Amino acid sequence: MRALSHPAALLLISLSLLNPASRGEEPKARNATNPRRTQTVEVVDRVKACVVNIHSERTVTDIRGLERNPDISLTQHRVNGMGTGVVIDPRGYVITNHHVIDDVQLLRVRLHDGTTLPARVVARDPEQDLAVIKIDPLKPLPVIPLGTSSDLMLGEPVIAIGNAFGYEHTVTTGIVSALKRDVTLNK
């Protein structure tokens, strides 16, 4: 996971996931009736139901003015947050960023079909900015195909799909621009 060490709020999917031979399938003929159905369009269609919105609430204490007047009563208010994640297990396990779930009192996950379910944190790694949350769906969920970063190639095409800032299915493409780099980010 180190090669993709900071997923930020988007999921990177290698176009090699579309290679039917890597999945033990026969290759399909290119869609001759619609040449605009590129590999990118195919990947987005295949995985968009695996990408979820995450809504959170945290309580923030307002301490402004406390230094000048210690008799001021502290006020608390709720702050809404949002993020994105991907379903990694049909039983409702979702991977997201740690900063999405850090210090929150309430988590809700909205699925591709619009269903909203409460979530709980089951694992976290603040150092890698990763977390796993769990929802309890009524039926098995579609799961993102997992790959490995161990065989990524410099210049290989990638797709980022996410629901960052509440914008559903934001998609962009790029290339693997570097390998085996440690990037230090400030909080």
N, C-alpha and C positions, 0 to 999 in steps of 0.2 A: 504494500500500500504506500510505501515511501515515495515512489515515483509520482504518485498523485497525492502528495502529502497534505494538501490543503484544498479540500473540495469546494470551499467557499460557499456558495448557496446553490450551486448547479451541479448536475450530474454529468460526468464525461463518459460518453459511450464511444467505443472504437467502432469504426465502420467495419472492422474485421468481424464483428458480431453478425454481420449480414452474410458472411461467406458461408454458403450452405454446406460446403465440404467440412468446415470446422465444426458443424453441428451434426455431421453424419447424414446429411440430406443431399438429394440430387439438386443441382443448380436449376433455377427457373429461367425461362426465356425472358428477356427484357420486355416490358409492356409496350408492344408495338402500337397499340391503340392510343396510348397516352405517353409520349416520350417525356413529359414533365414529371412522371412518377419516378424520380431519381432514387438512388440508394438512400439519400437523406430522408426523403419523404417516406420510404418504406420503413426505415428505423423508427421515425417518429410515430408512424401508425402502429408499429409493433409494441412500443414501450409506453406510450402516453397514458395508458390506464394504470401503469405501475407508479406514476409520479403523483404525489399527494401534496396538498396544502396543509401547513401546520399553523394553527393559531394558538397563541399563548397569552396568559395574563399574569402580570407580576404586580406586587404592591410596592410602591415607592414612597419613602418618607421624605417629606420636604423639610429640610433643615435650614433653609435660608433665614437669616436674621437671628439664628439661635446664639451666635457668638456675641452679638450686641445686646440681646435681651434674653437671658436664660429663662425668663418666666413665660416666654411664648410657648404655646402648646404646639406640638408637632402635628402636622397634617399628613395624612396618608391618602394616596389615590392609586387607582389601578391604571396600569399602562398595558395596552395591547401590543402584541408582537406577532410577527408572522415569519414563516420560513417555508422550506420545502424539504421533501424527503422522498425516498423510494422504497417500495415494498420489496423485502428480500426473502420473505417466507409467507406462504399462503395463509398461515394462521394469524397474520396481522403484525408481524415484526417489520418495523420501518427503520431505515438508517437515515440519520440527519446530522446536522452540525451540533456540537455541544453548545455553542453560543445561542442556538435557538431554544434550548431547553434549560439553560442555566438560570437558576434562581427564580423559577416560575412556579406559581401555585396551581395553574390550570392549563391543561393541554387538550386541544381538540384537533382531530385530523379530518379533513374533508377529502373524500375519495373522488375519483374521476366521474363517478355517476351522481355526485352531489351529496351522497350520504355523509353525515358528520357524526363522528364517534369520539368519546373521551379516550385519552391516551395516558399511559404512565411510563416513566423512565425505567428501563431495565438494565441498561449499561451505559457507561460514559467514559470518555477519555479526553479530558480537557487539553492535554498536551497535543493530541492530534486533531482536536476540534471535531470529534466524532461522538455520536450517541446513538443508542438503539432505544426506540420506544415501542410500546405494544398497544394495539387496539384489539378489540374483540368483535370481529366481523361476523355477520350472520351466515356467510358462505365463504369458501376459500377465495382468496384474492389473487389476481394476476401478479406474477413475480418478474422482476427485472432479471434478464440473463446476466449472471456475474461472469466477469472475465478476470484477467490478471494483468498487472502492470509490468510483470517481469519480461514480457516479450514485446513491449512497445517499441516502435521504431521512430527515430527522428524524422519528422516530416509526414508521419502517418496522419490521415484525416481523422478528426474527432468531432463529435456533436455534443453540445451542451443543451440539456433540456431541464427546465425547472419551473417552479411556481414562485420565484422570489418576488417579494413585495406584493404578493397577492395577484400578480399577473399570471394567469394560468397558461401553461404550455409555451413559455418563452423558449425559443429555439435559436441557436446560433451554431455556426460551424467554424472550424479552424484546423490547425495542425498541431501535432506534438512539437513544441518549439524547443524543448530541452529535456534531457534525461538526467537522473541522479543528481538533482540540485536540491539543496536544502535552502529554503527561503525563510528568513526570520521576519515575522509580521508582528507589529505592535498591536496590543489589544484594541 
